[in-house]
């Protein structure tokens, strides 16, 4: 069954995707580590720190991000840390919406 996140009394800016992005790298965590990340995305993570140079917003406003996921998850979290070691900007994305992906 497909799932969505319903927002109460939402404005279109809250629910319509509008940010273009490039996945610079896929970080595939073990399932338990991925669950931990999902439970505390604002914590500092070494895998984010090690990939800070890949995450930025270019002059056209495109988000360059890493995709954090696990083998068993059917989704991932796009992360743009803005130079920090935590998920300062994040977005949910279904793997089926990506149409297949590889590192880099």
Number of C-alpha atoms within 10 A of each C-alpha: 2 4 6 5 7 8 9 6 7 9 9 8 8 10 11 8 9 8 9 11 16 15 20 17 19 19 19 17 16 13 14 10 13 22 15 12 20 14 10 12 18 14 13 14 14 11 14 22 14 10 19 19 13 19 22 17 16 10 7 7 11 13 22 22 28 29 24 22 25 19 12 11 13 11 18 23 24 24 24 28 23 19 16 15 19 23 23 14 15 18 14 13 15 14 15 10 8 11 7 7 12 9 11 10
